[in-house]
Amino acid sequence: MSSKNFPNKPMADILGMPMIGHVYNRVKLCSDFTDVFVATADPEIIDYIKSIGGNYIKIEESRISATDRVAEAVKLVENQYQVSYDLVVLIQPDEPMVTPDMIGRAISPLVMDKSLKMTTLMAEITSDEIFNDRNEIKVVADTQNNAMYLSREPIPTSSKNVTFPRMKLVGIDVFRRDFLNQFNMMIPTPLEVAESIDLIRIIENGMKIKMTLTDVVTYAVNHPEELDKVRELMKKEEYILKQYMQ
C-alpha cells in the first residue's frame, strides 16, 4: 500500500473490483495450485481479502523485497497449517491481467526438469516507452534462456543499429521450496542493491534463473495513468472475467 510511485495501488479500482481482487481471483483459477494466499502487512488488504472469503497471511511490515516477504509467508503458512509445499509461485499484486495459462507456462519447466531451481516469465517489450521505464525490469538472456542480467535501465544498448529482442520480466516467479529458503538465507549482493532487483542475488551467486517466454500481452500497473489502459483491455477479457466477477 505504500508504493512510492502509486500509493494504495493494490486497492485501486478496476471495473468495480480492487486490483488485488483481480489478481487473487485469477490466480485461484489456476488448477495447478493447492493453496493461494495473499501475503501482506496492510490491514486494508487483509480486511478486503477476508470480506471475499479469501486466504491471507500477515507478514512483518519491515520486509522489503517481494521474495523475502514470500519466503516468510511460506514458513508461516506451513507452520500454521502443518503442510509442506513442493513449488512456491510468487505473483506480484500489480499484475491484474495475469492468466492461468501464463502461470502454467511458468511452472512447467520445473515440472519437466528436476534440476532447475527457479523460473520466471519474460515477455517481449513492445514500445520504447516500456523499454525506458525504470519500473519495468529488463532482462538479457543467453541462448539457453538463462538470465544473464536484469536491470531497470534499458538493456541491451540501443546505441548501435542492431536488431535484437527486447525483453522484460513478468511478475511471476516460481521457486522450488528448498531453494526459496536458500535464497532467503543469502546476503543481499551489491548489484542487487544497486538495481533494487532481488533476483540478481541468484545470478551474483553463480546460479541460474531459467527464463520462460510468454506471448500473452499483459500490462502491469506501475503508475496511476496506466489504469485506464488496463481497464479498457480487461473489458475485452469477457471469458475470464465472468468466471469470477460475480
The 8 nearest C-alpha neighbors of each residue, nearest first, counted from 0:
[[1, 7, 2, 6, 8, 9, 41, 10],
 [2, 0, 6, 3, 7, 5, 8, 4],
 [3, 1, 6, 5, 4, 0, 7, 8],
 [4, 2, 5, 6, 1, 0, 7, 8],
 [5, 3, 2, 222, 6, 221, 223, 1],
 [4, 6, 2, 8, 3, 222, 223, 7],
 [5, 7, 2, 1, 8, 0, 3, 4],
 [8, 6, 0, 9, 10, 1, 5, 11],
 [7, 9, 11, 6, 10, 5, 0, 2],
 [10, 8, 19, 18, 11, 7, 92, 0],
 [9, 11, 17, 8, 18, 7, 19, 12],
 [12, 10, 8, 17, 18, 9, 13, 7],
 [13, 11, 17, 16, 15, 18, 10, 14],
 [12, 14, 16, 15, 17, 230, 18, 11],
 [15, 13, 16, 12, 230, 234, 17, 233],
 [14, 16, 13, 12, 17, 244, 18, 11],
 [17, 15, 13, 12, 14, 20, 18, 21],
 [18, 16, 12, 10, 20, 11, 19, 13],
 [17, 19, 9, 21, 20, 11, 10, 95],
 [18, 20, 9, 22, 17, 21, 92, 23],
 [21, 19, 23, 17, 18, 22, 24, 16],
 [20, 22, 18, 24, 19, 95, 23, 25],
 [23, 21, 95, 19, 25, 20, 24, 26],
 [22, 24, 20, 26, 21, 25, 19, 27],
 [23, 25, 27, 21, 26, 22, 20, 243],
 [26, 24, 28, 22, 27, 23, 21, 98],
 [25, 27, 23, 28, 24, 29, 22, 99],
 [26, 28, 24, 29, 25, 23, 35, 30],
 [27, 29, 25, 26, 99, 30, 24, 98],
 [28, 30, 99, 27, 31, 26, 32, 102],
 [29, 31, 32, 28, 27, 99, 33, 103],
 [32, 30, 29, 33, 103, 102, 106, 99],
 [33, 31, 34, 30, 29, 35, 27, 26],
 [32, 34, 31, 35, 30, 84, 27, 29],
 [35, 33, 32, 36, 27, 54, 31, 84],
 [34, 36, 27, 54, 32, 37, 33, 26],
 [37, 35, 55, 54, 38, 56, 34, 53],
 [36, 38, 55, 56, 39, 54, 35, 23],
 [39, 37, 56, 55, 57, 36, 72, 58],
 [40, 38, 57, 41, 58, 37, 56, 44],
 [39, 41, 58, 60, 57, 59, 42, 38],
 [40, 42, 43, 44, 39, 45, 0, 60],
 [43, 41, 45, 44, 46, 40, 39, 47],
 [44, 42, 46, 41, 45, 47, 10, 0],
 [43, 45, 47, 46, 42, 41, 48, 39],
 [44, 46, 42, 48, 47, 43, 49, 41],
 [47, 45, 49, 43, 44, 48, 42, 50],
 [46, 48, 50, 44, 49, 45, 43, 51],
 [47, 49, 53, 45, 50, 51, 46, 44],
 [48, 50, 52, 46, 47, 51, 53, 45],
 [51, 49, 47, 48, 52, 46, 53, 45],
 [52, 50, 48, 49, 53, 47, 20, 46],
 [51, 53, 49, 50, 48, 54, 47, 55],
 [54, 52, 48, 51, 49, 55, 50, 36],
 [55, 53, 36, 37, 35, 48, 52, 56],
 [54, 56, 37, 36, 38, 53, 57, 45],
 [57, 55, 38, 37, 58, 72, 36, 39],
 [56, 58, 39, 40, 38, 55, 59, 72],
 [59, 57, 40, 39, 56, 72, 60, 38],
 [58, 60, 61, 40, 62, 57, 68, 39],
 [59, 61, 40, 62, 58, 39, 41, 63],
 [62, 60, 59, 63, 58, 40, 68, 64],
 [63, 61, 60, 68, 59, 64, 67, 65],
 [64, 62, 61, 65, 67, 68, 60, 66],
 [65, 63, 67, 66, 62, 68, 197, 196],
 [64, 66, 68, 67, 69, 63, 62, 91],
 [67, 65, 69, 68, 64, 70, 197, 89],
 [68, 66, 70, 64, 69, 65, 183, 71],
 [69, 67, 65, 71, 66, 70, 62, 72],
 [68, 70, 72, 66, 71, 67, 73, 65],
 [71, 69, 67, 73, 72, 68, 66, 179],
 [70, 72, 68, 74, 69, 73, 67, 75],
 [73, 71, 69, 75, 70, 74, 76, 38],
 [74, 72, 76, 70, 75, 71, 77, 69],
 [73, 75, 77, 71, 72, 76, 78, 70],
 [76, 74, 72, 78, 73, 77, 79, 71],
 [77, 75, 79, 73, 78, 74, 80, 72],
 [76, 78, 82, 81, 74, 80, 75, 79],
 [79, 77, 81, 75, 76, 80, 74, 82],
 [78, 80, 76, 77, 81, 75, 82, 74],
 [79, 81, 77, 82, 78, 76, 75, 83],
 [82, 80, 78, 77, 79, 83, 76, 75],
 [81, 83, 77, 80, 84, 78, 76, 79],
 [84, 82, 77, 85, 81, 176, 78, 80],
 [83, 85, 86, 176, 82, 87, 77, 73],
 [86, 84, 176, 175, 83, 87, 177, 174],
 [87, 85, 175, 176, 174, 84, 88, 173],
 [86, 88, 174, 173, 176, 175, 89, 85],
 [89, 87, 173, 172, 174, 90, 86, 171],
 [88, 90, 172, 171, 173, 87, 91, 69],
 [91, 89, 171, 170, 88, 92, 172, 94],
 [90, 92, 170, 93, 94, 89, 171, 65],
 [93, 91, 94, 19, 22, 9, 90, 95],
 [92, 94, 220, 219, 91, 95, 9, 18],
 [93, 95, 219, 96, 92, 97, 91, 22],
 [96, 94, 22, 21, 97, 93, 18, 219],
 [97, 95, 94, 217, 98, 218, 233, 22],
 [98, 96, 95, 94, 25, 101, 22, 99],
 [97, 99, 101, 100, 25, 96, 102, 26],
 [98, 100, 29, 102, 101, 28, 103, 26],
 [101, 99, 103, 98, 102, 104, 29, 97],
 [102, 100, 104, 98, 99, 103, 105, 97],
 [101, 103, 105, 99, 104, 100, 106, 98],
 [102, 104, 100, 106, 105, 101, 107, 99],
 [103, 105, 101, 107, 102, 106, 100, 211],
 [106, 104, 102, 103, 107, 120, 119, 101],
 [105, 107, 103, 104, 108, 109, 102, 173],
 [106, 108, 110, 104, 109, 105, 103, 111],
 [109, 107, 111, 110, 106, 112, 105, 118],
 [110, 108, 112, 111, 107, 115, 106, 113],
 [109, 111, 107, 108, 112, 113, 106, 115],
 [110, 112, 108, 109, 107, 113, 115, 106],
 [113, 111, 109, 114, 110, 108, 115, 107],
 [114, 112, 115, 109, 111, 110, 116, 108],
 [113, 115, 112, 116, 109, 111, 117, 110],
 [116, 114, 113, 117, 109, 112, 209, 108],
 [115, 117, 175, 178, 174, 114, 118, 109],
 [118, 116, 174, 173, 115, 208, 175, 209],
 [119, 117, 209, 173, 208, 210, 172, 105],
 [118, 120, 172, 210, 171, 173, 105, 211],
 [121, 119, 211, 169, 210, 212, 105, 171],
 [120, 122, 168, 212, 169, 167, 211, 213],
 [123, 121, 213, 166, 167, 212, 214, 124],
 [122, 124, 166, 165, 125, 167, 164, 121],
 [125, 123, 166, 165, 126, 167, 122, 130],
 [124, 126, 123, 129, 127, 130, 165, 128],
 [127, 125, 128, 129, 124, 130, 131, 123],
 [128, 126, 130, 129, 131, 125, 124, 132],
 [127, 129, 126, 131, 130, 132, 125, 124],
 [128, 130, 132, 127, 131, 126, 124, 135],
 [131, 129, 127, 128, 153, 132, 126, 124],
 [132, 130, 128, 129, 153, 127, 133, 152],
 [131, 133, 129, 134, 135, 130, 128, 151],
 [134, 132, 151, 135, 152, 131, 136, 153],
 [133, 135, 132, 136, 221, 151, 129, 131],
 [134, 136, 133, 132, 151, 137, 129, 167],
 [137, 135, 151, 167, 168, 150, 134, 149],
 [136, 138, 167, 150, 149, 166, 151, 168],
 [137, 139, 149, 167, 166, 148, 140, 168],
 [138, 140, 148, 147, 146, 149, 155, 166],
 [141, 139, 146, 147, 144, 145, 138, 142],
 [140, 142, 144, 143, 145, 147, 146, 139],
 [141, 143, 144, 140, 145, 146, 147, 139],
 [144, 142, 141, 145, 140, 209, 210, 146],
 [145, 143, 141, 140, 210, 142, 209, 146],
 [146, 144, 209, 140, 141, 208, 143, 210],
 [145, 147, 140, 208, 148, 139, 210, 144],
 [148, 146, 140, 139, 141, 145, 149, 202],
 [147, 149, 139, 146, 138, 150, 140, 199],
 [150, 148, 138, 137, 139, 136, 199, 151],
 [151, 149, 152, 137, 136, 194, 138, 148],
 [150, 152, 133, 136, 137, 135, 194, 134],
 [151, 153, 150, 154, 133, 131, 137, 136],
 [154, 152, 131, 130, 155, 137, 151, 156],
 [155, 153, 156, 152, 137, 150, 139, 138],
 [154, 156, 153, 157, 139, 165, 163, 138],
 [157, 155, 154, 158, 153, 159, 161, 152],
 [156, 158, 159, 155, 160, 161, 154, 153],
 [157, 159, 156, 160, 161, 155, 154, 153],
 [160, 158, 157, 161, 156, 162, 155, 163],
 [159, 161, 162, 158, 157, 163, 156, 155],
 [162, 160, 159, 163, 157, 158, 156, 164],
 [163, 161, 160, 164, 157, 159, 165, 155],
 [162, 164, 165, 161, 155, 157, 166, 160],
 [165, 163, 166, 123, 162, 124, 139, 155],
 [166, 164, 124, 123, 163, 167, 155, 130],
 [167, 165, 123, 124, 138, 122, 137, 121],
 [168, 166, 137, 121, 138, 136, 122, 124],
 [167, 169, 121, 136, 120, 137, 170, 138],
 [168, 170, 120, 121, 171, 167, 122, 119],
 [169, 171, 91, 90, 168, 172, 94, 120],
 [170, 172, 90, 89, 169, 119, 120, 173],
 [173, 171, 119, 89, 88, 118, 170, 90],
 [172, 174, 88, 118, 117, 87, 119, 89],
 [175, 173, 117, 87, 86, 179, 176, 116],
 [174, 176, 86, 178, 116, 177, 85, 117],
 [175, 177, 179, 86, 178, 85, 174, 87],
 [178, 176, 180, 179, 175, 181, 174, 85],
 [177, 179, 181, 180, 175, 176, 182, 116],
 [180, 178, 182, 176, 181, 177, 174, 183],
 [179, 181, 183, 177, 178, 182, 70, 184],
 [182, 180, 178, 184, 179, 183, 177, 185],
 [183, 181, 179, 185, 184, 180, 178, 201],
 [182, 184, 180, 181, 185, 67, 179, 70],
 [183, 185, 181, 182, 180, 186, 179, 187],
 [186, 184, 182, 183, 187, 181, 200, 188],
 [185, 187, 188, 184, 183, 200, 182, 189],
 [188, 186, 200, 185, 191, 189, 192, 197],
 [187, 189, 191, 200, 190, 186, 192, 203],
 [190, 188, 192, 191, 193, 187, 200, 203],
 [191, 189, 193, 192, 188, 194, 199, 203],
 [192, 190, 199, 188, 196, 194, 197, 189],
 [191, 193, 195, 189, 190, 194, 188, 187],
 [194, 192, 190, 191, 195, 189, 196, 188],
 [193, 195, 196, 191, 192, 190, 150, 151],
 [196, 194, 192, 191, 193, 197, 190, 151],
 [197, 195, 191, 194, 198, 199, 192, 150],
 [196, 198, 199, 191, 200, 195, 64, 66],
 [199, 197, 200, 196, 201, 191, 202, 149],
 [198, 200, 191, 202, 201, 197, 196, 203],
 [201, 199, 198, 203, 202, 188, 191, 197],
 [202, 200, 199, 204, 206, 203, 198, 205],
 [201, 203, 199, 205, 206, 204, 200, 207],
 [204, 202, 200, 205, 201, 199, 188, 206],
 [203, 205, 201, 202, 206, 200, 188, 199],
 [204, 206, 202, 203, 201, 207, 200, 208],
 [207, 205, 202, 201, 204, 208, 203, 116],
 [208, 206, 202, 145, 209, 201, 205, 146],
 [207, 209, 146, 145, 118, 117, 210, 206],
 [208, 210, 145, 118, 144, 207, 146, 117],
 [211, 209, 144, 119, 145, 120, 118, 208],
 [212, 210, 120, 121, 119, 105, 209, 213],
 [211, 213, 121, 122, 120, 210, 214, 123],
 [214, 212, 122, 215, 121, 211, 120, 101],
 [213, 215, 216, 122, 212, 123, 121, 101],
 [216, 214, 213, 217, 101, 122, 98, 100],
 [217, 215, 214, 218, 122, 213, 123, 96],
 [218, 216, 96, 215, 219, 97, 94, 229],
 [219, 217, 220, 96, 229, 94, 216, 95],
 [218, 220, 94, 93, 221, 217, 95, 96],
 [221, 219, 93, 222, 225, 218, 226, 94],
 [220, 222, 219, 134, 5, 225, 223, 4],
 [221, 223, 224, 225, 5, 220, 4, 226],
 [224, 222, 225, 226, 5, 221, 220, 8],
 [223, 225, 222, 226, 227, 228, 221, 220],
 [226, 224, 223, 228, 222, 227, 220, 229],
 [225, 227, 229, 228, 224, 223, 230, 220],
 [226, 228, 230, 229, 225, 231, 224, 223],
 [229, 227, 231, 230, 226, 225, 232, 224],
 [228, 230, 232, 226, 227, 231, 233, 225],
 [231, 229, 227, 233, 228, 232, 13, 226],
 [232, 230, 234, 228, 229, 233, 227, 235],
 [231, 233, 229, 234, 230, 235, 228, 236],
 [232, 234, 236, 230, 235, 231, 229, 96],
 [235, 233, 231, 232, 236, 230, 237, 14],
 [234, 236, 233, 237, 232, 231, 238, 240],
 [237, 235, 233, 234, 238, 239, 240, 232],
 [236, 238, 240, 235, 239, 241, 234, 233],
 [239, 237, 236, 240, 241, 242, 235, 243],
 [238, 240, 242, 241, 237, 236, 243, 25],
 [241, 239, 237, 242, 244, 238, 243, 236],
 [240, 242, 243, 244, 239, 238, 237, 245],
 [243, 241, 240, 239, 244, 238, 245, 28],
 [242, 244, 241, 245, 240, 24, 239, 25],
 [243, 245, 241, 240, 242, 16, 21, 24],
 [244, 243, 241, 242, 240, 16, 15, 24]]
